[in-house]
């Protein structure tokens, strides 16, 4: 049985956001957060949560689209926005 609270996973940026990566370009924040969202979604669904990802596409839809998607959820929801900052080279 699904739990009442819906969890919305909001990944960082998009593949078309220039500069959202480590200085050497090997760590892409959008790709890291996309992969974490997928893993987190699968784990939360296994324990009965209703989970969605606000940005299923790889490109950045923009803040207004993100908010519209999240506001369309009619049940109580928790939003988890996944971001990180890249510093140094991609291996650190």
Biopython code that builds the backbone (N, CA, C, O; Angstrom):
import numpy as np
from Bio.PDB.StructureBuilder import StructureBuilder

atoms = [
    (1, "UNK", "N", (0.839, -1.179, 0.000)),
    (1, "UNK", "CA", (0.000, 0.000, 0.000)),
    (1, "UNK", "C", (0.887, 1.246, 0.000)),
    (1, "UNK", "O", (1.852, 1.325, 0.761)),
    (2, "UNK", "N", (0.560, 2.217, -0.854)),
    (2, "UNK", "CA", (1.345, 3.447, -0.958)),
    (2, "UNK", "C", (1.123, 4.333, 0.260)),
    (2, "UNK", "O", (0.021, 4.397, 0.805)),
    (3, "UNK", "N", (2.164, 5.001, 0.671)),
    (3, "UNK", "CA", (2.061, 5.953, 1.765)),
    (3, "UNK", "C", (1.389, 7.226, 1.231)),
    (3, "UNK", "O", (1.467, 7.501, 0.034)),
    (4, "UNK", "N", (0.742, 7.993, 2.085)),
    (4, "UNK", "CA", (-0.031, 9.163, 1.668)),
    (4, "UNK", "C", (0.822, 10.294, 1.086)),
    (4, "UNK", "O", (0.389, 10.965, 0.148)),
    (5, "UNK", "N", (1.986, 10.510, 1.606)),
    (5, "UNK", "CA", (2.847, 11.593, 1.170)),
    (5, "UNK", "C", (3.475, 11.272, -0.188)),
    (5, "UNK", "O", (4.055, 10.201, -0.368)),
    (6, "UNK", "N", (3.357, 12.197, -1.136)),
    (6, "UNK", "CA", (4.031, 12.035, -2.424)),
    (6, "UNK", "C", (5.381, 12.734, -2.330)),
    (6, "UNK", "O", (5.484, 13.824, -1.769)),
    (7, "UNK", "N", (6.400, 12.113, -2.873)),
    (7, "UNK", "CA", (7.735, 12.688, -2.862)),
    (7, "UNK", "C", (8.092, 13.098, -4.288)),
    (7, "UNK", "O", (8.020, 12.303, -5.225)),
    (8, "UNK", "N", (8.478, 14.359, -4.418)),
    (8, "UNK", "CA", (8.882, 14.899, -5.718)),
    (8, "UNK", "C", (10.389, 15.100, -5.686)),
    (8, "UNK", "O", (10.906, 15.846, -4.854)),
    (9, "UNK", "N", (11.085, 14.437, -6.588)),
    (9, "UNK", "CA", (12.535, 14.586, -6.691)),
    (9, "UNK", "C", (12.825, 15.567, -7.816)),
    (9, "UNK", "O", (12.411, 15.361, -8.957)),
    (10, "UNK", "N", (13.536, 16.628, -7.485)),
    (10, "UNK", "CA", (13.830, 17.698, -8.439)),
    (10, "UNK", "C", (15.318, 17.711, -8.703)),
    (10, "UNK", "O", (16.108, 18.097, -7.841)),
    (11, "UNK", "N", (15.699, 17.292, -9.893)),
    (11, "UNK", "CA", (17.127, 17.224, -10.203)),
    (11, "UNK", "C", (17.678, 18.582, -10.615)),
    (11, "UNK", "O", (16.928, 19.494, -10.964)),
    (12, "UNK", "N", (18.981, 18.697, -10.570)),
    (12, "UNK", "CA", (19.667, 19.964, -10.848)),
    (12, "UNK", "C", (19.832, 20.208, -12.341)),
    (12, "UNK", "O", (20.223, 19.311, -13.089)),
    (13, "UNK", "N", (19.536, 21.409, -12.758)),
    (13, "UNK", "CA", (19.916, 21.949, -14.060)),
    (13, "UNK", "C", (19.542, 21.037, -15.228)),
    (13, "UNK", "O", (18.633, 20.214, -15.115)),
    (14, "UNK", "N", (20.246, 21.187, -16.345)),
    (14, "UNK", "CA", (20.000, 20.383, -17.531)),
    (14, "UNK", "C", (21.274, 20.261, -18.337)),
    (14, "UNK", "O", (22.249, 20.969, -18.086)),
    (15, "UNK", "N", (21.265, 19.364, -19.304)),
    (15, "UNK", "CA", (22.454, 19.161, -20.125)),
    (15, "UNK", "C", (22.815, 20.413, -20.918)),
    (15, "UNK", "O", (23.954, 20.563, -21.360)),
    (16, "UNK", "N", (21.848, 21.309, -21.098)),
    (16, "UNK", "CA", (22.073, 22.536, -21.858)),
    (16, "UNK", "C", (22.498, 23.717, -20.979)),
    (16, "UNK", "O", (22.646, 24.831, -21.481)),
    (17, "UNK", "N", (22.697, 23.491, -19.676)),
    (17, "UNK", "CA", (23.188, 24.542, -18.773)),
    (17, "UNK", "C", (24.710, 24.528, -18.771)),
    (17, "UNK", "O", (25.335, 23.649, -18.179)),
    (18, "UNK", "N", (25.286, 25.498, -19.431)),
    (18, "UNK", "CA", (26.748, 25.575, -19.533)),
    (18, "UNK", "C", (27.332, 25.958, -18.174)),
    (18, "UNK", "O", (26.776, 26.800, -17.469)),
    (19, "UNK", "N", (28.445, 25.341, -17.814)),
    (19, "UNK", "CA", (29.155, 25.730, -16.605)),
    (19, "UNK", "C", (28.733, 25.022, -15.340)),
    (19, "UNK", "O", (29.317, 25.272, -14.286)),
    (20, "UNK", "N", (27.748, 24.151, -15.396)),
    (20, "UNK", "CA", (27.309, 23.425, -14.199)),
    (20, "UNK", "C", (28.075, 22.105, -14.124)),
    (20, "UNK", "O", (27.497, 21.020, -14.182)),
    (21, "UNK", "N", (29.402, 22.238, -13.992)),
    (21, "UNK", "CA", (30.259, 21.054, -13.976)),
    (21, "UNK", "C", (31.561, 21.384, -13.256)),
    (21, "UNK", "O", (31.821, 22.535, -12.903)),
    (22, "UNK", "N", (32.376, 20.348, -13.046)),
    (22, "UNK", "CA", (33.689, 20.565, -12.444)),
    (22, "UNK", "C", (34.569, 21.347, -13.435)),
    (22, "UNK", "O", (34.297, 21.353, -14.636)),
    (23, "UNK", "N", (35.607, 21.996, -12.937)),
    (23, "UNK", "CA", (36.475, 22.775, -13.835)),
    (23, "UNK", "C", (37.033, 21.967, -15.003)),
    (23, "UNK", "O", (37.240, 22.512, -16.087)),
    (24, "UNK", "N", (37.276, 20.686, -14.797)),
    (24, "UNK", "CA", (37.804, 19.878, -15.907)),
    (24, "UNK", "C", (36.695, 19.301, -16.783)),
    (24, "UNK", "O", (36.976, 18.633, -17.779)),
    (25, "UNK", "N", (35.420, 19.557, -16.412)),
    (25, "UNK", "CA", (34.296, 19.123, -17.232)),
    (25, "UNK", "C", (33.871, 17.678, -17.063)),
    (25, "UNK", "O", (32.936, 17.240, -17.735)),
    (26, "UNK", "N", (34.521, 16.919, -16.190)),
    (26, "UNK", "CA", (34.185, 15.495, -16.067)),
    (26, "UNK", "C", (32.980, 15.243, -15.169)),
    (26, "UNK", "O", (32.281, 14.246, -15.345)),
    (27, "UNK", "N", (32.725, 16.130, -14.209)),
    (27, "UNK", "CA", (31.565, 15.974, -13.321)),
    (27, "UNK", "C", (30.468, 16.925, -13.793)),
    (27, "UNK", "O", (30.627, 18.143, -13.723)),
    (28, "UNK", "N", (29.360, 16.370, -14.272)),
    (28, "UNK", "CA", (28.215, 17.156, -14.728)),
    (28, "UNK", "C", (27.147, 17.104, -13.647)),
    (28, "UNK", "O", (26.640, 16.028, -13.327)),
    (29, "UNK", "N", (26.799, 18.260, -13.078)),
    (29, "UNK", "CA", (25.841, 18.285, -11.969)),
    (29, "UNK", "C", (24.484, 17.727, -12.374)),
    (29, "UNK", "O", (23.872, 16.985, -11.605)),
    (30, "UNK", "N", (24.000, 18.068, -13.564)),
    (30, "UNK", "CA", (22.685, 17.578, -13.995)),
    (30, "UNK", "C", (22.676, 16.056, -14.095)),
    (30, "UNK", "O", (21.693, 15.422, -13.710)),
    (31, "UNK", "N", (23.755, 15.459, -14.605)),
    (31, "UNK", "CA", (23.812, 14.014, -14.770)),
    (31, "UNK", "C", (23.944, 13.315, -13.420)),
    (31, "UNK", "O", (23.308, 12.288, -13.186)),
    (32, "UNK", "N", (24.769, 13.870, -12.532)),
    (32, "UNK", "CA", (24.896, 13.317, -11.183)),
    (32, "UNK", "C", (23.532, 13.302, -10.499)),
    (32, "UNK", "O", (23.117, 12.278, -9.957)),
    (33, "UNK", "N", (22.830, 14.449, -10.524)),
    (33, "UNK", "CA", (21.555, 14.524, -9.825)),
    (33, "UNK", "C", (20.484, 13.666, -10.495)),
    (33, "UNK", "O", (19.608, 13.135, -9.813)),
    (34, "UNK", "N", (20.541, 13.525, -11.814)),
    (34, "UNK", "CA", (19.595, 12.635, -12.513)),
    (34, "UNK", "C", (19.780, 11.195, -12.032)),
    (34, "UNK", "O", (18.807, 10.500, -11.737)),
    (35, "UNK", "N", (21.024, 10.760, -11.957)),
    (35, "UNK", "CA", (21.301, 9.388, -11.512)),
    (35, "UNK", "C", (20.895, 9.168, -10.053)),
    (35, "UNK", "O", (20.356, 8.116, -9.710)),
    (36, "UNK", "N", (21.149, 10.148, -9.205)),
    (36, "UNK", "CA", (20.738, 10.037, -7.796)),
    (36, "UNK", "C", (19.215, 9.999, -7.701)),
    (36, "UNK", "O", (18.665, 9.214, -6.928)),
    (37, "UNK", "N", (18.528, 10.839, -8.478)),
    (37, "UNK", "CA", (17.051, 10.846, -8.470)),
    (37, "UNK", "C", (16.490, 9.470, -8.840)),
    (37, "UNK", "O", (15.561, 8.982, -8.195)),
    (38, "UNK", "N", (17.041, 8.860, -9.854)),
    (38, "UNK", "CA", (16.560, 7.547, -10.295)),
    (38, "UNK", "C", (16.778, 6.505, -9.200)),
    (38, "UNK", "O", (15.883, 5.715, -8.898)),
    (39, "UNK", "N", (17.966, 6.509, -8.612)),
    (39, "UNK", "CA", (18.259, 5.536, -7.549)),
    (39, "UNK", "C", (17.382, 5.768, -6.324)),
    (39, "UNK", "O", (16.872, 4.819, -5.729)),
    (40, "UNK", "N", (17.207, 7.045, -5.946)),
    (40, "UNK", "CA", (16.381, 7.388, -4.793)),
    (40, "UNK", "C", (14.911, 7.054, -5.056)),
    (40, "UNK", "O", (14.228, 6.520, -4.182)),
    (41, "UNK", "N", (14.426, 7.370, -6.263)),
    (41, "UNK", "CA", (13.042, 7.033, -6.634)),
    (41, "UNK", "C", (12.792, 5.529, -6.485)),
    (41, "UNK", "O", (11.803, 5.112, -5.881)),
    (42, "UNK", "N", (13.686, 4.733, -7.035)),
    (42, "UNK", "CA", (13.516, 3.280, -6.986)),
    (42, "UNK", "C", (13.520, 2.766, -5.546)),
    (42, "UNK", "O", (12.719, 1.899, -5.198)),
    (43, "UNK", "N", (14.417, 3.294, -4.708)),
    (43, "UNK", "CA", (14.489, 2.858, -3.308)),
    (43, "UNK", "C", (13.243, 3.269, -2.535)),
    (43, "UNK", "O", (12.725, 2.486, -1.738)),
    (44, "UNK", "N", (12.756, 4.486, -2.757)),
    (44, "UNK", "CA", (11.561, 4.954, -2.044)),
    (44, "UNK", "C", (10.307, 4.203, -2.490)),
    (44, "UNK", "O", (9.428, 3.917, -1.676)),
    (45, "UNK", "N", (10.226, 3.886, -3.781)),
    (45, "UNK", "CA", (9.073, 3.116, -4.269)),
    (45, "UNK", "C", (9.047, 1.716, -3.650)),
    (45, "UNK", "O", (7.976, 1.176, -3.373)),
    (46, "UNK", "N", (10.218, 1.138, -3.435)),
    (46, "UNK", "CA", (10.288, -0.201, -2.832)),
    (46, "UNK", "C", (9.695, -0.240, -1.440)),
    (46, "UNK", "O", (9.197, -1.278, -1.005)),
    (47, "UNK", "N", (9.743, 0.898, -0.727)),
    (47, "UNK", "CA", (9.187, 0.932, 0.629)),
    (47, "UNK", "C", (7.805, 1.590, 0.666)),
    (47, "UNK", "O", (7.302, 1.927, 1.737)),
    (48, "UNK", "N", (7.194, 1.770, -0.513)),
    (48, "UNK", "CA", (5.796, 2.165, -0.578)),
    (48, "UNK", "C", (5.473, 3.623, -0.821)),
    (48, "UNK", "O", (4.307, 4.008, -0.739)),
    (49, "UNK", "N", (6.468, 4.453, -1.118)),
    (49, "UNK", "CA", (6.171, 5.862, -1.385)),
    (49, "UNK", "C", (5.778, 6.068, -2.840)),
    (49, "UNK", "O", (6.246, 5.359, -3.731)),
    (50, "UNK", "N", (4.920, 7.040, -3.064)),
    (50, "UNK", "CA", (4.565, 7.497, -4.404)),
    (50, "UNK", "C", (5.571, 8.583, -4.750)),
    (50, "UNK", "O", (5.609, 9.628, -4.100)),
    (51, "UNK", "N", (6.382, 8.343, -5.766)),
    (51, "UNK", "CA", (7.499, 9.229, -6.081)),
    (51, "UNK", "C", (7.444, 9.632, -7.546)),
    (51, "UNK", "O", (7.130, 8.823, -8.419)),
    (52, "UNK", "N", (7.757, 10.898, -7.799)),
    (52, "UNK", "CA", (7.898, 11.339, -9.191)),
    (52, "UNK", "C", (9.135, 12.216, -9.305)),
    (52, "UNK", "O", (9.614, 12.783, -8.323)),
    (53, "UNK", "N", (9.631, 12.310, -10.517)),
    (53, "UNK", "CA", (10.771, 13.167, -10.824)),
    (53, "UNK", "C", (10.230, 14.354, -11.604)),
    (53, "UNK", "O", (9.593, 14.180, -12.642)),
    (54, "UNK", "N", (10.482, 15.560, -11.106)),
    (54, "UNK", "CA", (9.889, 16.758, -11.706)),
    (54, "UNK", "C", (10.432, 17.079, -13.098)),
    (54, "UNK", "O", (9.751, 17.721, -13.897)),
    (55, "UNK", "N", (11.637, 16.642, -13.385)),
    (55, "UNK", "CA", (12.257, 16.934, -14.682)),
    (55, "UNK", "C", (12.742, 15.615, -15.297)),
    (55, "UNK", "O", (13.891, 15.223, -15.092)),
    (56, "UNK", "N", (11.875, 14.934, -16.048)),
    (56, "UNK", "CA", (12.291, 13.665, -16.644)),
    (56, "UNK", "C", (13.186, 13.831, -17.872)),
    (56, "UNK", "O", (13.932, 12.918, -18.225)),
    (57, "UNK", "N", (13.115, 14.985, -18.518)),
    (57, "UNK", "CA", (13.925, 15.221, -19.708)),
    (57, "UNK", "C", (15.338, 15.650, -19.312)),
    (57, "UNK", "O", (15.561, 16.062, -18.174)),
    (58, "UNK", "N", (16.282, 15.558, -20.231)),
    (58, "UNK", "CA", (17.675, 15.903, -19.939)),
    (58, "UNK", "C", (17.945, 17.401, -20.003)),
    (58, "UNK", "O", (18.878, 17.883, -19.360)),
    (59, "UNK", "N", (17.158, 18.139, -20.756)),
    (59, "UNK", "CA", (17.373, 19.581, -20.876)),
    (59, "UNK", "C", (16.660, 20.315, -19.754)),
    (59, "UNK", "O", (15.783, 19.756, -19.095)),
    (60, "UNK", "N", (17.037, 21.563, -19.540)),
    (60, "UNK", "CA", (16.458, 22.382, -18.477)),
    (60, "UNK", "C", (15.124, 22.975, -18.944)),
    (60, "UNK", "O", (15.100, 23.736, -19.912)),
    (61, "UNK", "N", (14.007, 22.639, -18.268)),
    (61, "UNK", "CA", (12.713, 23.177, -18.674)),
    (61, "UNK", "C", (12.450, 24.590, -18.157)),
    (61, "UNK", "O", (11.542, 25.264, -18.645)),
    (62, "UNK", "N", (13.220, 25.042, -17.189)),
    (62, "UNK", "CA", (13.012, 26.367, -16.598)),
    (62, "UNK", "C", (12.243, 26.276, -15.289)),
    (62, "UNK", "O", (11.496, 25.328, -15.049)),
    (63, "UNK", "N", (12.442, 27.276, -14.457)),
    (63, "UNK", "CA", (11.845, 27.294, -13.127)),
    (63, "UNK", "C", (10.319, 27.303, -13.174)),
    (63, "UNK", "O", (9.680, 26.601, -12.390)),
    (64, "UNK", "N", (9.724, 28.083, -14.076)),
    (64, "UNK", "CA", (8.262, 28.137, -14.157)),
    (64, "UNK", "C", (7.652, 26.773, -14.469)),
    (64, "UNK", "O", (6.638, 26.397, -13.881)),
    (65, "UNK", "N", (8.257, 26.042, -15.378)),
    (65, "UNK", "CA", (7.762, 24.704, -15.716)),
    (65, "UNK", "C", (7.937, 23.760, -14.533)),
    (65, "UNK", "O", (7.041, 22.974, -14.224)),
    (66, "UNK", "N", (9.084, 23.834, -13.873)),
    (66, "UNK", "CA", (9.300, 22.995, -12.687)),
    (66, "UNK", "C", (8.217, 23.263, -11.640)),
    (66, "UNK", "O", (7.615, 22.328, -11.111)),
    (67, "UNK", "N", (7.973, 24.536, -11.346)),
    (67, "UNK", "CA", (6.974, 24.887, -10.338)),
    (67, "UNK", "C", (5.572, 24.461, -10.755)),
    (67, "UNK", "O", (4.809, 23.951, -9.935)),
    (68, "UNK", "N", (5.232, 24.663, -12.010)),
    (68, "UNK", "CA", (3.911, 24.252, -12.503)),
    (68, "UNK", "C", (3.716, 22.738, -12.335)),
    (68, "UNK", "O", (2.651, 22.286, -11.915)),
    (69, "UNK", "N", (4.731, 21.981, -12.660)),
    (69, "UNK", "CA", (4.651, 20.523, -12.511)),
    (69, "UNK", "C", (4.463, 20.135, -11.049)),
    (69, "UNK", "O", (3.633, 19.284, -10.727)),
    (70, "UNK", "N", (5.238, 20.762, -10.166)),
    (70, "UNK", "CA", (5.143, 20.420, -8.743)),
    (70, "UNK", "C", (3.812, 20.868, -8.160)),
    (70, "UNK", "O", (3.220, 20.153, -7.352)),
    (71, "UNK", "N", (3.338, 22.033, -8.555)),
    (71, "UNK", "CA", (2.060, 22.539, -8.037)),
    (71, "UNK", "C", (0.860, 21.755, -8.554)),
    (71, "UNK", "O", (-0.229, 21.865, -7.992)),
    (72, "UNK", "N", (1.036, 20.971, -9.608)),
    (72, "UNK", "CA", (-0.080, 20.182, -10.134)),
    (72, "UNK", "C", (-0.348, 18.925, -9.299)),
    (72, "UNK", "O", (-1.355, 18.247, -9.504)),
    (73, "UNK", "N", (0.544, 18.615, -8.365)),
    (73, "UNK", "CA", (0.369, 17.466, -7.478)),
    (73, "UNK", "C", (-0.716, 17.816, -6.464)),
    (73, "UNK", "O", (-0.602, 18.801, -5.734)),
    (74, "UNK", "N", (-1.775, 16.997, -6.427)),
    (74, "UNK", "CA", (-2.901, 17.323, -5.541)),
    (74, "UNK", "C", (-2.746, 16.759, -4.128)),
    (74, "UNK", "O", (-3.425, 17.214, -3.207)),
    (75, "UNK", "N", (-1.879, 15.792, -3.948)),
    (75, "UNK", "CA", (-1.717, 15.208, -2.613)),
    (75, "UNK", "C", (-0.609, 15.936, -1.856)),
    (75, "UNK", "O", (0.183, 16.656, -2.464)),
    (76, "UNK", "N", (-0.544, 15.757, -0.535)),
    (76, "UNK", "CA", (0.565, 16.351, 0.222)),
    (76, "UNK", "C", (1.890, 15.857, -0.364)),
    (76, "UNK", "O", (2.036, 14.679, -0.689)),
    (77, "UNK", "N", (2.841, 16.764, -0.492)),
    (77, "UNK", "CA", (4.091, 16.389, -1.147)),
    (77, "UNK", "C", (5.293, 16.963, -0.422)),
    (77, "UNK", "O", (5.227, 18.006, 0.228)),
    (78, "UNK", "N", (6.368, 16.256, -0.557)),
    (78, "UNK", "CA", (7.670, 16.690, -0.071)),
    (78, "UNK", "C", (8.557, 16.823, -1.297)),
    (78, "UNK", "O", (8.670, 15.884, -2.085)),
    (79, "UNK", "N", (9.192, 17.990, -1.471)),
    (79, "UNK", "CA", (10.093, 18.209, -2.597)),
    (79, "UNK", "C", (11.529, 18.086, -2.102)),
    (79, "UNK", "O", (11.922, 18.716, -1.120)),
    (80, "UNK", "N", (12.293, 17.268, -2.797)),
    (80, "UNK", "CA", (13.718, 17.129, -2.511)),
    (80, "UNK", "C", (14.457, 17.590, -3.759)),
    (80, "UNK", "O", (14.350, 16.976, -4.821)),
    (81, "UNK", "N", (15.212, 18.682, -3.620)),
    (81, "UNK", "CA", (15.950, 19.234, -4.750)),
    (81, "UNK", "C", (17.414, 18.839, -4.598)),
    (81, "UNK", "O", (18.052, 19.169, -3.598)),
    (82, "UNK", "N", (17.934, 18.141, -5.582)),
    (82, "UNK", "CA", (19.287, 17.587, -5.502)),
    (82, "UNK", "C", (20.277, 18.423, -6.307)),
    (82, "UNK", "O", (20.202, 18.493, -7.534)),
    (83, "UNK", "N", (21.194, 19.045, -5.600)),
    (83, "UNK", "CA", (22.239, 19.862, -6.215)),
    (83, "UNK", "C", (23.556, 19.550, -5.516)),
    (83, "UNK", "O", (23.579, 19.031, -4.400)),
    (84, "UNK", "N", (24.636, 19.874, -6.187)),
    (84, "UNK", "CA", (25.948, 19.855, -5.551)),
    (84, "UNK", "C", (26.829, 20.878, -6.250)),
    (84, "UNK", "O", (26.527, 21.316, -7.360)),
    (85, "UNK", "N", (27.881, 21.243, -5.617)),
    (85, "UNK", "CA", (28.827, 22.197, -6.213)),
    (85, "UNK", "C", (30.101, 21.454, -6.536)),
    (85, "UNK", "O", (30.625, 20.697, -5.720)),
    (86, "UNK", "N", (30.589, 21.682, -7.740)),
    (86, "UNK", "CA", (31.822, 21.029, -8.180)),
    (86, "UNK", "C", (32.990, 21.962, -7.935)),
    (86, "UNK", "O", (32.970, 23.124, -8.340)),
    (87, "UNK", "N", (33.989, 21.451, -7.281)),
    (87, "UNK", "CA", (35.210, 22.208, -7.058)),
    (87, "UNK", "C", (36.385, 21.303, -7.364)),
    (87, "UNK", "O", (36.290, 20.087, -7.198)),
    (88, "UNK", "N", (37.454, 21.860, -7.793)),
    (88, "UNK", "CA", (38.618, 21.046, -8.114)),
    (88, "UNK", "C", (38.373, 20.274, -9.402)),
    (88, "UNK", "O", (37.585, 20.689, -10.252)),
    (89, "UNK", "N", (39.041, 19.179, -9.527)),
    (89, "UNK", "CA", (38.897, 18.368, -10.723)),
    (89, "UNK", "C", (37.847, 17.273, -10.454)),
    (89, "UNK", "O", (37.486, 17.033, -9.302)),
    (90, "UNK", "N", (37.365, 16.620, -11.500)),
    (90, "UNK", "CA", (36.274, 15.662, -11.389)),
    (90, "UNK", "C", (36.579, 14.452, -10.534)),
    (90, "UNK", "O", (35.650, 13.766, -10.109)),
    (91, "UNK", "N", (37.850, 14.157, -10.262)),
    (91, "UNK", "CA", (38.199, 12.973, -9.468)),
    (91, "UNK", "C", (38.304, 13.290, -7.981)),
    (91, "UNK", "O", (38.703, 12.423, -7.203)),
    (92, "UNK", "N", (37.959, 14.507, -7.562)),
    (92, "UNK", "CA", (38.081, 14.887, -6.151)),
    (92, "UNK", "C", (36.729, 15.283, -5.585)),
    (92, "UNK", "O", (36.631, 15.634, -4.409)),
]
sb = StructureBuilder()
sb.init_structure("model")
sb.init_model(0)
sb.init_chain("A")
sb.init_seg("    ")
for serial, (resi, resn, name, xyz) in enumerate(atoms, 1):
    if name == "N":
        sb.init_residue(resn, " ", resi, " ")
    sb.init_atom(name, np.array(xyz, "f"), 0.0, 1.0, " ", f" {name:<3s}", serial, name[0])
structure = sb.get_structure()
